[in-house]
Structures are given as C-alpha cells and as structure tokens.
C-alpha cells in the first residue's frame, strides 16, 4: 500500500484529510495520474471537488495524492459522513463546494435509486460548464485496466469515427449472436465524443472512450451478451451464458426475453418506470482500445469497442433531444459488424469487433 505524507496539510477540510490519509495500492497511481493530468488536464491554479464514499475510498485516495502533488486547491467529501445511503439528494455541502470549483470528480460505488442525486450534481456541472469526471462504480480492476489506456490514441480514433457518423443518415449493426439493428440518425441531434479527454462542453465518464447521440428512430433486435447497466450490472454480471434479447420497434422496447427469467423481469420493470424508460435515448459506439474484454462493470464495459445503447434519459441538455426520463440503463453487446450509411452509400467501420479505421 502507498502512503502519502508523514504529516497531512493542515489547510484541508476533515473530509479531504481523511481521503488523503487513505492508503491505496501503488498500482492505482498510473490511472490516477492519467485522470488528473491527461483526462482532466488540471492546472495548479484551479479548484477541484472530489466526491467519494467508503467503498471507493482507496481509489479516491490515489486521486487525492495526485491532486495534492499538482498543488491545486481541492476539497473532498465522503458521502456517508454527510447523509444516509442510498442518497435521496446530493448533500448540500457537496453542491455548495462545486459552485466554486472548476473541476469535479465523482468516484463512488452507487446504490439503487440514487440517480436523482447524481442528476442534481450534473445539473451544477452543466450549468457552470465544469470539467467533470464521472467514475461511477470504479473498481481496482478498472484503475489497472481501462484507466491505463492511451487516451490520446482513443481520442484520435473517436474523432475519426465521429467525423464519419455526423454526416451519416443511419448506422446498422449485426452480430453472430443475433443482433440486427438499424438506427436512423436525427440531424437535429448532436453527436458527441467522450474519449476520456474531458472538456467544459461535456462531462465524461472515466475511463472514457465512446461517441454517442440520441437516435431519431431505432428498429430491430439487440442481443445483450455483454452486460446491462445500473444496479442490474452488479446483480447479473456477464451475460454471455444467458443473453438478454431486446426487440425494438419505433424506438421503443416491444419485447425482451432471456433464459434468466429474473433478469428479464427486472429489466422489463426498470424500463417501464416512467413513460420514456423504454425509449432508446442513446446510441453509442465504444472506442477504448485499451479494453480487451468486458468485465461485468458498465463503467468500463460501455467503452468496449462495439455498440451499446441505452433506454431512458437521452441527455437532452447535450444531444438536443426534447424529451426526458427519470431512468437511464445501458446494454452492451459483443463482436459487432457496423456500417455507417448515407446518400453516397455505406462504409463498414467494424468487422467482428475489430475497427477497420486506423487511429
């Protein structure tokens, strides 16, 4: 385990000192340095809000060590010190500190029904145009895998793909497992890149590596042989042995089936929470070349090269989609063939899970 200092800086709050005093494996340092220096590009004159919880304290400790080494101003918060879990609302102290920060980092193992509190946080991020690293359910494995990616390489690949997608009118995809899906693209909706290089224009998950939009209309079959998101990810893990098959018509789920009846029923219930929970809100292509396999954690797995879609909230504040939902759940498939099409024909950009574009 790494330790930081024989004496902690006395200007830090109790929460920040507790995080900074938390030991962490030396293997976390490379990923933490990548987050602070490469992804967020934090400068010594800037201020950072670091939010964590007891379950993720060692990862937050590695991030705090990098912030301290940077010499920037920062404050830290351990959620259980401020409010009972699961959170009903994001603690006022956190939101208040964010009002004076340039950057925020959310490294937390989330609990069921906490989406509202996270939306309160990202509302501040969006309003103030902060650079925000969303490290939901970050794990030691992810710190040592996805967070060690070459994010400049991921950014170059993401840029090449988004330049092909933006003028396109549709994307279609197939897999040997049975996916056959087509997404009509709406030119009025923005297509965004979250490659891990985070800007004020759009906060991003870390590890990063995707381009996404809210689609105009999606139709077809999507076989989830990777993972499902939110709290169902931890509950069901990898789905290669019992995939979830989702039938989509007119952008809505019309049927889903799986040999795992509990998974099927939980997913169906989740995607029927409100009137738009069953609506395709996100259509995305994962671009993180540093990820070799899905691991059963949606934070990293949605960046795995291929397609993932999400039902519910379309992140309209970024995509321009005029509707909303109180839920958002991603689903990830494997080994895609992907074509991007328009008036001048179509181009295949992935074959059996391998990009045909050089970064």
C-alpha positions as CSV (number, residue, x, y, z in Angstrom):
1,X,0.0,0.0,0.0
2,X,1.1,3.5,-0.7
3,X,1.0,6.3,1.8
4,X,1.2,9.9,1.0
5,X,2.7,12.1,3.8
6,X,4.1,11.8,7.3
7,X,2.1,15.0,8.1
8,X,-1.1,15.9,6.3
9,X,-1.6,19.5,5.0
10,X,-3.4,21.4,7.7
11,X,-5.4,23.6,5.3
12,X,-7.5,20.8,4.1
13,X,-11.0,20.0,5.4
14,X,-11.6,17.0,7.6
15,X,-13.2,15.1,4.6
16,X,-10.2,15.9,2.4
17,X,-7.7,14.9,5.0
18,X,-9.5,11.6,5.6
19,X,-9.4,10.8,1.9
20,X,-5.7,11.9,1.5
21,X,-4.8,9.7,4.5
22,X,-6.4,6.6,2.9
23,X,-3.8,4.1,1.8
24,X,-4.0,2.7,-1.8
25,X,-2.1,0.1,-3.9
26,X,0.8,1.5,-5.9
27,X,-0.9,0.1,-9.0
28,X,-3.6,2.8,-8.8
29,X,-1.1,5.6,-9.3
30,X,-0.8,5.4,-13.1
31,X,-4.6,5.5,-13.6
32,X,-5.0,8.3,-11.1
33,X,-2.3,10.4,-12.7
34,X,-3.9,9.8,-16.1
35,X,-7.2,11.1,-14.7
36,X,-5.7,14.2,-13.2
37,X,-3.1,15.1,-15.8
38,X,-4.3,13.7,-19.1
39,X,-8.1,13.4,-18.9
40,X,-9.0,16.5,-16.8
41,X,-5.8,18.5,-17.5
42,X,-6.0,20.1,-14.1
43,X,-3.8,23.1,-13.6
44,X,-2.3,24.3,-10.3
45,X,-4.4,27.5,-10.2
46,X,-7.7,25.5,-10.5
47,X,-10.0,24.2,-7.8
48,X,-11.4,20.7,-7.6
49,X,-14.3,19.0,-5.8
50,X,-13.6,15.3,-5.1
51,X,-16.6,13.2,-4.1
52,X,-16.3,9.6,-2.9
53,X,-17.7,7.0,-0.4
54,X,-16.4,4.5,2.0
55,X,-16.4,1.7,-0.6
56,X,-14.3,3.6,-3.0
57,X,-12.0,5.4,-0.5
58,X,-8.8,3.8,-1.6
59,X,-9.3,4.9,-5.3
60,X,-10.2,8.4,-4.1
61,X,-7.0,8.3,-2.0
62,X,-4.9,7.8,-5.2
63,X,-6.7,10.7,-6.9
64,X,-6.2,12.9,-3.8
65,X,-2.5,12.1,-3.8
66,X,-2.3,13.3,-7.4
67,X,-4.3,16.5,-6.7
68,X,-2.0,17.2,-3.7
69,X,1.1,16.7,-5.9
70,X,-0.4,19.0,-8.5
71,X,-0.6,21.8,-5.9
72,X,-4.1,22.8,-6.8
73,X,-6.8,23.8,-4.4
74,X,-9.3,21.0,-3.7
75,X,-11.8,19.7,-1.2
76,X,-13.1,16.2,-0.6
77,X,-16.3,14.6,0.7
78,X,-17.1,11.1,1.9
79,X,-20.9,10.7,1.3
80,X,-21.6,8.6,4.3
81,X,-20.2,11.5,6.5
82,X,-22.9,13.8,5.1
83,X,-26.1,11.7,4.6
84,X,-27.5,8.2,4.9
85,X,-27.3,5.9,1.8
86,X,-28.9,5.4,-0.6
87,X,-28.9,9.2,-1.2
88,X,-32.2,10.9,-1.6
89,X,-30.5,14.2,-2.5
90,X,-26.9,15.1,-3.1
91,X,-25.6,16.7,0.1
92,X,-25.8,20.5,0.2
93,X,-22.1,20.7,1.2
94,X,-21.1,19.0,-2.0
95,X,-23.2,21.1,-4.2
96,X,-22.1,24.3,-2.4
97,X,-18.4,23.4,-2.9
98,X,-19.0,22.7,-6.6
99,X,-20.2,26.2,-7.0
100,X,-16.7,27.5,-6.5
101,X,-14.8,24.7,-8.4
102,X,-13.5,24.4,-11.9
103,X,-13.5,20.6,-11.9
104,X,-15.3,17.8,-10.1
105,X,-14.6,14.1,-9.7
106,X,-17.2,11.6,-8.6
107,X,-15.6,8.3,-7.6
108,X,-18.5,6.5,-5.9
109,X,-20.0,3.0,-5.7
110,X,-23.6,3.9,-6.3
111,X,-26.6,2.4,-4.7
112,X,-30.1,1.7,-6.0
113,X,-32.4,4.7,-6.6
114,X,-29.6,7.3,-6.3
115,X,-29.9,8.6,-9.9
116,X,-31.8,11.7,-8.8
117,X,-28.9,12.8,-6.6
118,X,-26.4,12.3,-9.4
119,X,-28.6,14.4,-11.7
120,X,-28.6,17.2,-9.1
121,X,-24.8,17.1,-9.2
122,X,-24.5,17.0,-13.0
123,X,-27.0,19.9,-13.2
124,X,-24.4,22.0,-11.4
125,X,-21.8,20.7,-13.8
126,X,-23.8,21.5,-16.8
127,X,-24.9,25.0,-15.6
128,X,-21.3,26.0,-14.7
129,X,-19.7,24.2,-17.6
130,X,-17.3,22.3,-15.3
131,X,-14.9,19.6,-16.3
132,X,-16.4,16.6,-14.6
133,X,-15.0,13.0,-14.3
134,X,-17.9,10.6,-13.6
135,X,-16.3,7.5,-12.1
136,X,-19.4,5.6,-11.1
137,X,-18.7,2.1,-9.7
138,X,-14.9,2.5,-10.4
139,X,-13.1,-0.6,-9.2
140,X,-9.4,-1.6,-8.6
141,X,-9.6,-3.7,-11.8
142,X,-10.7,-0.6,-13.8
143,X,-8.0,1.5,-12.3
144,X,-5.5,-1.0,-13.5
145,X,-7.0,-1.6,-16.9
146,X,-9.3,1.0,-18.6
147,X,-7.7,3.9,-16.8
148,X,-4.3,2.9,-18.2
149,X,-5.5,3.3,-21.8
150,X,-3.7,5.7,-24.1
151,X,-6.4,8.4,-24.1
152,X,-4.8,10.4,-26.8
153,X,-5.0,7.3,-29.1
154,X,-8.6,6.8,-28.0
155,X,-9.3,10.4,-28.8
156,X,-7.9,10.2,-32.3
157,X,-10.0,7.1,-33.1
158,X,-13.1,8.7,-31.6
159,X,-12.6,11.8,-33.7
160,X,-12.3,9.7,-36.9
161,X,-15.4,7.8,-36.2
162,X,-17.5,10.8,-35.2
163,X,-16.4,12.5,-38.5
164,X,-18.0,9.5,-40.3
165,X,-21.1,9.4,-38.2
166,X,-22.1,13.1,-38.1
167,X,-22.9,13.3,-41.9
168,X,-24.5,9.9,-42.0
169,X,-28.2,9.2,-42.1
170,X,-28.1,5.8,-40.4
171,X,-26.0,3.2,-38.6
172,X,-26.7,-0.5,-38.9
173,X,-25.1,-3.4,-37.0
174,X,-25.2,-7.2,-36.7
175,X,-23.6,-9.8,-34.6
176,X,-23.3,-13.6,-34.8
177,X,-25.4,-13.8,-31.6
178,X,-28.4,-12.4,-33.4
179,X,-28.3,-8.6,-33.3
180,X,-29.7,-6.9,-36.4
181,X,-30.4,-3.3,-35.7
182,X,-30.7,-0.1,-37.6
183,X,-30.6,3.4,-36.1
184,X,-31.9,6.4,-38.2
185,X,-30.0,9.5,-37.2
186,X,-31.6,12.8,-36.5
187,X,-29.6,15.7,-37.9
188,X,-31.1,18.0,-35.3
189,X,-29.5,16.0,-32.5
190,X,-25.8,16.4,-31.7
191,X,-23.3,13.6,-31.9
192,X,-20.8,13.8,-29.1
193,X,-17.3,12.4,-28.3
194,X,-16.4,11.4,-24.8
195,X,-13.0,9.9,-25.4
196,X,-11.6,10.4,-21.9
197,X,-10.2,13.9,-22.8
198,X,-12.8,15.9,-20.8
199,X,-13.7,19.5,-21.7
200,X,-16.2,22.1,-20.4
201,X,-18.5,21.2,-23.3
202,X,-19.4,17.7,-22.0
203,X,-18.6,16.0,-18.8
204,X,-17.5,12.4,-19.2
205,X,-17.2,9.0,-17.7
206,X,-13.7,7.7,-16.8
207,X,-12.5,5.6,-18.2
208,X,-13.6,7.3,-21.4
209,X,-13.9,6.1,-25.0
210,X,-17.2,6.5,-26.9
211,X,-19.1,8.6,-29.4
212,X,-22.9,8.9,-28.9
213,X,-26.1,10.6,-29.9
214,X,-29.7,10.3,-29.3
215,X,-31.1,8.5,-32.3
216,X,-34.0,9.5,-34.4
217,X,-35.5,6.0,-34.5
218,X,-34.2,2.5,-33.8
219,X,-35.7,-0.7,-35.0
220,X,-34.5,-4.3,-34.8
221,X,-33.1,-6.9,-32.4
222,X,-30.4,-6.2,-29.9
223,X,-28.8,-9.2,-28.2
224,X,-27.1,-8.2,-24.9
225,X,-24.4,-10.8,-24.5
226,X,-22.2,-8.4,-22.6
227,X,-23.8,-6.6,-19.7
228,X,-26.7,-4.5,-18.6
229,X,-26.2,-1.2,-16.7
230,X,-27.2,0.5,-13.5
231,X,-27.6,-1.8,-10.4
232,X,-28.6,-4.7,-12.6
233,X,-24.9,-4.9,-13.7
234,X,-23.7,-5.9,-10.3
235,X,-26.7,-8.2,-9.8
236,X,-26.3,-10.2,-13.1
237,X,-22.7,-9.6,-14.3
238,X,-21.6,-11.0,-17.6
239,X,-24.5,-12.3,-19.8
240,X,-22.6,-14.4,-22.3
241,X,-24.2,-17.6,-20.8
242,X,-27.7,-16.2,-20.7
243,X,-28.1,-13.2,-23.0
244,X,-31.0,-10.8,-22.9
245,X,-32.7,-10.3,-26.3
246,X,-34.5,-7.0,-26.8
247,X,-36.9,-6.3,-29.6
248,X,-37.2,-2.7,-30.6
249,X,-39.8,-1.0,-32.8
250,X,-40.3,2.7,-33.3
251,X,-37.6,3.4,-30.7
252,X,-39.5,1.5,-28.0
253,X,-39.0,-1.9,-26.4
254,X,-41.8,-4.2,-27.5
255,X,-40.4,-7.5,-26.1
256,X,-37.5,-8.9,-24.2
257,X,-36.6,-12.5,-23.4
258,X,-33.9,-14.5,-21.7
259,X,-33.4,-17.9,-20.2
260,X,-32.8,-16.0,-17.0
261,X,-36.4,-15.0,-16.2
262,X,-35.4,-12.9,-13.2
263,X,-33.1,-10.8,-15.4
264,X,-35.8,-10.4,-18.0
265,X,-38.4,-9.3,-15.4
266,X,-36.0,-6.9,-13.6
267,X,-35.0,-5.3,-16.9
268,X,-38.6,-5.0,-18.0
269,X,-39.6,-3.4,-14.7
270,X,-36.7,-1.0,-14.9
271,X,-37.5,0.1,-18.5
272,X,-41.2,0.7,-17.6
273,X,-40.5,3.0,-14.6
274,X,-41.9,6.1,-16.5
275,X,-43.4,6.8,-19.9
276,X,-40.0,7.1,-21.6
277,X,-38.0,4.5,-19.7
278,X,-38.5,2.0,-22.6
279,X,-37.4,4.6,-25.3
280,X,-33.9,4.4,-26.9
281,X,-32.3,7.6,-25.6
282,X,-28.7,6.8,-26.5
283,X,-27.0,5.1,-29.4
284,X,-23.2,4.8,-29.0
285,X,-20.0,3.3,-30.3
286,X,-17.3,2.3,-27.7
287,X,-13.8,3.3,-28.7
288,X,-11.5,2.5,-25.8
289,X,-8.8,0.3,-27.5
290,X,-7.2,-0.3,-24.1
291,X,-10.1,-2.5,-23.1
292,X,-9.6,-6.1,-24.2
293,X,-12.8,-7.7,-22.7
294,X,-16.0,-7.0,-20.8
295,X,-15.6,-7.5,-17.1
296,X,-19.1,-7.0,-15.7
297,X,-18.9,-3.4,-14.9
298,X,-20.8,-0.9,-17.1
299,X,-18.5,2.0,-16.4
300,X,-15.7,0.2,-18.3
301,X,-17.7,-2.2,-20.4
302,X,-19.7,0.5,-22.3
303,X,-16.4,1.8,-23.7
304,X,-15.5,-1.7,-25.1
305,X,-15.2,-1.4,-28.9
306,X,-18.6,-2.0,-30.4
307,X,-22.1,-0.7,-29.9
308,X,-24.1,-0.1,-26.8
309,X,-27.5,1.6,-26.5
310,X,-29.4,3.0,-23.5
311,X,-33.0,3.2,-22.7
312,X,-34.3,6.3,-21.0
313,X,-32.8,9.7,-20.4
314,X,-31.3,11.0,-23.7
315,X,-29.1,13.6,-22.1
316,X,-31.1,16.2,-23.9
317,X,-29.0,19.1,-22.5
318,X,-26.2,17.8,-24.7
319,X,-27.8,15.9,-27.5
320,X,-30.7,18.3,-28.1
321,X,-33.4,15.6,-27.7
322,X,-36.5,17.3,-26.4
323,X,-37.8,14.6,-24.1
324,X,-36.6,13.2,-20.8
325,X,-36.8,10.2,-18.4
326,X,-36.0,9.6,-14.8
327,X,-34.1,6.4,-15.7
328,X,-31.1,5.5,-17.9
329,X,-29.9,2.0,-18.5
330,X,-27.2,0.9,-20.9
331,X,-26.9,-2.5,-22.6
332,X,-23.7,-3.8,-24.2
333,X,-23.3,-6.4,-27.0
334,X,-20.2,-8.1,-28.3
335,X,-18.3,-8.7,-31.6
336,X,-20.2,-6.3,-33.9
337,X,-20.2,-5.6,-37.6
338,X,-21.0,-1.9,-38.0
339,X,-21.9,0.1,-41.1
340,X,-22.4,3.8,-41.4
341,X,-24.6,4.9,-44.3
342,X,-26.0,7.9,-46.1
343,X,-26.8,9.2,-49.6
344,X,-23.5,8.1,-51.0
345,X,-23.7,4.5,-49.8
346,X,-22.4,2.9,-46.7
347,X,-19.0,2.1,-45.2
348,X,-18.2,-0.8,-42.9
349,X,-16.2,0.5,-39.9
350,X,-16.0,-2.6,-37.7
351,X,-15.8,-6.3,-38.5
352,X,-16.4,-8.9,-35.8
353,X,-15.4,-6.5,-33.1
354,X,-12.3,-5.0,-34.8
355,X,-12.3,-1.4,-36.1
356,X,-11.4,-1.1,-39.8
357,X,-10.2,2.5,-39.1
358,X,-6.7,3.3,-38.1
359,X,-6.5,5.8,-35.2
